[in-house]
Amino acid sequence: MTKPERPRPKFPLQLEGVVSGGVARKAPLLRPQAPLQQAAVDSARAVRPSGLGLDSGDVRQRMVDRLQAAGLRHELVIGAMNKVPRHLFVDTALATQAYEDTSLPIGHGQTISKPSVVARMIELLMAGANARARQSLGQTLEIGTGCGYQAAVLAQLSRQVMSVERLKPLHDKARELLSPLRLTHIRLVYGDGMRGHAPNAPYDSIISAAGGEALPEAWLAQLAVGGRLVAPVHDAGGRQQVLVVVDRTESGFARSVHEAVNFVPLKSGMD
């Protein structure tokens, strides 16, 4: 369905305001947040999906094997993807698709990202200076909790995860779905993700599940020296989103541009 035209938001910091540290590369368009027709109806989760072999570690291992065949190399990221039961975060009616490399609707116009996109973005985070030195994402900020799946994966590699969600129904849903995993170092925050979360800054790692025309200044202000930010941002022509990596150094910021993606729009405010 074609979305109606509306003015694009202007954020405090345009991409041109960050020193370029890399060159854009052409790559196939990934669609981690693409809507799925009528499957996007948010049916109530009365029973957690189970059975059908979904509780078997072998099912997740096959998913990880496919990710490795497609290029995933970081051993710690591979291990994290193998630990989190993705089927617990999708609607019961879609549980049989949980370990396919596809985005799935979670209601409210949002989706759970493809496993390949989650793995790719976290692998990029793990290449940041602090993460390389410590073999950990350290203090992590996630913008856009969604159903909580990516937060659960981040928690396998982080000292603490602060995850901000602007949609109250999704914030509540993520709390419910994450609770059985007892990941005590995840803190879910109902708030405006464009403001980041200053009380727990600075962050070694910042990751966003929504894309705008520019990076909010608050994110960069909350990024630690040696930290890395990975987010989808519109390219200079505004034609598509690309994954942008920003590293903070003692002397400023360095930017590199990676493959094309298609995430939901970054919005301010709370609903």
C-alpha positions as CSV (number, residue, x, y, z in Angstrom):
1,M,0.0,0.0,0.0
2,T,1.4,3.4,-1.0
3,K,1.8,5.7,2.0
4,P,0.5,9.3,1.6
5,E,3.1,11.9,1.0
6,R,4.0,14.0,4.0
7,P,6.7,16.4,5.0
8,R,9.9,14.6,6.0
9,P,11.1,15.4,9.6
10,K,14.2,17.4,10.1
11,F,16.5,16.2,12.8
12,P,19.1,18.2,14.6
13,L,22.2,16.6,13.0
14,Q,22.4,16.0,9.2
15,L,24.6,13.2,8.0
16,E,26.9,15.8,6.4
17,G,27.6,17.0,9.9
18,V,29.6,13.8,10.7
19,V,33.1,13.3,9.3
20,S,33.0,10.6,6.6
21,G,35.1,7.6,7.4
22,G,33.9,5.3,4.6
23,V,32.3,4.9,1.2
24,A,28.9,3.7,0.3
25,R,28.8,0.2,-1.3
26,K,26.0,-1.1,-3.5
27,A,24.3,-4.1,-2.0
28,P,20.9,-5.9,-2.4
29,L,18.1,-4.1,-0.6
30,L,17.3,-5.7,2.7
31,R,13.8,-5.4,4.1
32,P,14.0,-6.0,7.9
33,Q,10.8,-4.0,8.6
34,A,8.7,-4.6,5.5
35,P,4.9,-5.0,6.3
36,L,3.3,-8.3,5.4
37,Q,-0.2,-7.6,4.0
38,Q,-3.0,-8.9,6.2
39,A,-0.6,-10.9,8.3
40,A,0.1,-7.6,10.1
41,V,-3.1,-8.0,12.1
42,D,-2.1,-8.1,15.8
43,S,-3.9,-11.1,17.2
44,A,-3.8,-11.6,20.9
45,R,-1.2,-13.9,22.2
46,A,-3.2,-16.3,24.4
47,V,-0.7,-19.2,24.1
48,R,3.0,-19.0,23.5
49,P,4.0,-21.0,20.4
50,S,5.6,-24.3,21.2
51,G,5.7,-27.8,19.8
52,L,6.3,-28.3,16.1
53,G,10.0,-28.8,16.9
54,L,10.3,-25.1,17.7
55,D,11.7,-25.7,21.2
56,S,14.5,-27.7,19.7
57,G,18.0,-26.2,19.6
58,D,18.5,-27.9,16.3
59,V,15.9,-25.5,14.7
60,R,17.9,-22.5,15.8
61,Q,21.1,-24.1,14.8
62,R,19.8,-24.5,11.2
63,M,18.9,-20.8,11.2
64,V,22.4,-19.9,12.3
65,D,23.9,-22.3,9.8
66,R,22.1,-20.3,7.0
67,L,23.3,-17.0,8.5
68,Q,26.9,-18.3,8.4
69,A,26.5,-19.5,4.9
70,A,25.3,-16.0,4.0
71,G,28.4,-14.4,5.6
72,L,28.0,-14.1,9.4
73,R,31.5,-14.6,10.8
74,H,31.7,-13.3,14.4
75,E,31.7,-16.2,16.8
76,L,30.1,-14.3,19.7
77,V,27.3,-13.0,17.5
78,I,26.8,-16.6,16.1
79,G,26.5,-17.8,19.7
80,A,24.0,-15.1,20.7
81,M,21.8,-15.8,17.7
82,N,21.8,-19.4,18.7
83,K,20.7,-18.8,22.3
84,V,17.6,-16.8,21.8
85,P,14.3,-18.6,21.0
86,R,12.8,-16.4,18.3
87,H,9.6,-18.3,18.2
88,L,8.7,-16.9,21.6
89,F,8.6,-13.4,20.2
90,V,6.2,-14.0,17.2
91,D,2.5,-14.5,17.0
92,T,1.2,-18.0,17.5
93,A,-0.2,-18.1,13.9
94,L,3.2,-17.3,12.5
95,A,5.3,-19.5,14.7
96,T,6.2,-21.9,12.0
97,Q,8.0,-19.1,10.2
98,A,9.9,-18.0,13.3
99,Y,13.3,-19.4,12.1
100,E,13.0,-18.4,8.4
101,D,15.0,-15.3,7.3
102,T,11.9,-13.1,7.1
103,S,10.4,-10.2,9.0
104,L,7.1,-10.9,10.7
105,P,4.4,-8.5,12.0
106,I,4.1,-7.8,15.7
107,G,1.2,-5.4,15.5
108,H,0.9,-1.6,15.5
109,G,2.5,-1.3,12.1
110,Q,5.8,-2.8,13.3
111,T,7.7,-6.0,12.6
112,I,10.3,-8.2,14.1
113,S,13.4,-7.9,11.9
114,K,14.9,-10.6,9.8
115,P,17.5,-12.7,11.7
116,S,20.0,-11.8,9.0
117,V,19.5,-8.1,9.6
118,V,19.7,-8.4,13.4
119,A,22.9,-10.4,13.1
120,R,24.4,-8.0,10.6
121,M,23.8,-4.9,12.7
122,I,25.1,-6.5,15.9
123,E,28.2,-7.8,14.0
124,L,28.8,-4.2,12.9
125,L,28.5,-3.1,16.5
126,M,31.0,-5.7,17.7
127,A,33.6,-4.1,15.4
128,G,33.5,-0.9,17.4
129,A,36.7,0.0,19.2
130,N,35.4,-0.6,22.8
131,A,33.6,-3.8,21.7
132,R,36.7,-5.2,20.1
133,A,38.9,-4.4,23.1
134,R,36.4,-5.9,25.6
135,Q,34.8,-8.5,23.4
136,S,31.5,-7.1,24.7
137,L,29.0,-4.5,23.6
138,G,29.3,-3.1,27.1
139,Q,26.6,-0.5,27.9
140,T,24.1,-0.7,25.1
141,L,21.2,1.5,24.0
142,E,18.5,0.1,21.7
143,I,16.1,2.5,20.0
144,G,12.9,0.6,19.3
145,T,12.3,-2.4,21.5
146,G,9.5,-3.8,19.4
147,C,8.7,-7.3,20.7
148,G,12.0,-7.6,22.5
149,Y,13.8,-10.1,20.3
150,Q,16.7,-8.0,19.4
151,A,17.1,-6.8,23.0
152,A,17.3,-10.5,24.0
153,V,20.1,-11.0,21.5
154,L,21.9,-7.9,22.5
155,A,21.7,-9.0,26.2
156,Q,23.9,-12.0,25.3
157,L,26.7,-9.7,24.4
158,S,26.2,-6.6,26.7
159,R,26.9,-5.6,30.2
160,Q,23.5,-3.8,30.3
161,V,20.9,-3.1,27.6
162,M,18.7,0.0,27.8
163,S,15.9,-0.5,25.3
164,V,13.5,2.4,24.5
165,E,10.1,2.0,22.9
166,R,7.7,4.8,22.1
167,L,4.6,2.6,21.6
168,K,3.1,1.6,25.0
169,P,1.4,-1.6,23.8
170,L,4.7,-2.8,22.4
171,H,6.6,-1.8,25.5
172,D,4.2,-3.8,27.6
173,K,4.3,-6.7,25.2
174,A,8.1,-6.9,25.2
175,R,8.1,-6.9,29.0
176,E,5.8,-9.9,29.0
177,L,7.7,-11.8,26.4
178,L,11.2,-11.1,27.9
179,S,10.1,-12.0,31.5
180,P,10.4,-15.8,31.2
181,L,14.0,-15.4,29.9
182,R,15.1,-13.7,33.2
183,L,17.6,-11.4,31.5
184,T,18.0,-9.1,34.5
185,H,20.4,-6.8,32.8
186,I,17.8,-5.6,30.3
187,R,15.9,-2.5,31.3
188,L,12.9,-1.5,29.2
189,V,12.1,2.2,28.9
190,Y,8.8,3.7,27.7
191,G,9.9,6.9,26.1
192,D,10.8,8.9,23.0
193,G,13.7,7.1,21.4
194,M,14.9,10.1,19.5
195,R,16.0,11.5,22.9
196,G,18.0,8.3,23.6
197,H,18.2,7.7,27.4
198,A,20.6,10.2,29.1
199,P,20.4,8.8,32.6
200,N,22.5,5.7,31.7
201,A,24.8,7.3,29.1
202,P,27.4,7.1,27.8
203,Y,26.9,4.0,25.7
204,D,29.5,1.8,24.1
205,S,26.9,0.6,21.6
206,I,23.8,2.3,20.2
207,I,21.5,0.5,17.7
208,S,18.3,1.8,16.1
209,A,15.4,-0.2,14.6
210,A,13.9,2.8,12.9
211,G,15.3,5.2,10.3
212,G,15.1,9.0,9.7
213,E,16.7,11.5,7.5
214,A,19.5,12.2,10.0
215,L,20.9,11.0,13.3
216,P,19.4,12.7,16.3
217,E,22.0,14.8,18.1
218,A,21.1,13.1,21.4
219,W,22.3,9.7,20.2
220,L,25.7,11.1,19.3
221,A,26.0,13.1,22.6
222,Q,25.3,9.8,24.5
223,L,27.8,7.8,22.6
224,A,31.0,7.0,24.5
225,V,34.5,7.7,23.1
226,G,35.4,4.4,21.5
227,G,31.7,3.6,21.1
228,R,29.9,2.8,17.9
229,L,26.4,3.6,16.6
230,V,24.6,1.6,13.9
231,A,21.3,2.9,12.4
232,P,19.4,3.1,9.2
233,V,19.4,6.6,7.7
234,H,18.1,8.1,4.4
235,D,20.9,8.5,1.9
236,A,21.9,12.0,0.5
237,G,19.3,11.8,-2.2
238,G,16.5,10.6,0.1
239,R,15.7,7.7,-2.2
240,Q,16.5,4.9,0.2
241,Q,17.8,4.0,3.6
242,V,21.3,2.7,4.2
243,L,23.0,1.3,7.3
244,V,25.2,4.0,8.7
245,V,28.0,3.3,11.3
246,V,29.3,6.2,13.4
247,D,32.4,5.8,15.6
248,R,33.2,8.3,18.3
249,T,36.9,9.0,18.7
250,E,38.9,11.4,20.9
251,S,38.8,13.9,18.0
252,G,35.2,13.6,16.8
253,F,33.0,11.3,14.8
254,A,33.7,9.0,11.8
255,R,31.0,7.7,9.5
256,S,30.9,4.8,7.2
257,V,28.0,3.8,4.9
258,H,26.9,0.2,4.3
259,E,24.1,-1.7,2.5
260,A,20.6,-0.5,1.7
261,V,17.8,-1.4,4.1
262,N,14.2,-0.6,4.6
263,F,13.1,0.1,8.2
264,V,10.0,1.8,9.6
265,P,10.3,5.6,10.0
266,L,11.9,7.1,13.0
267,K,9.3,9.1,14.9
268,S,9.3,11.4,18.0
269,G,6.9,11.4,20.8
270,M,5.1,8.6,22.6
271,D,1.8,6.7,21.9
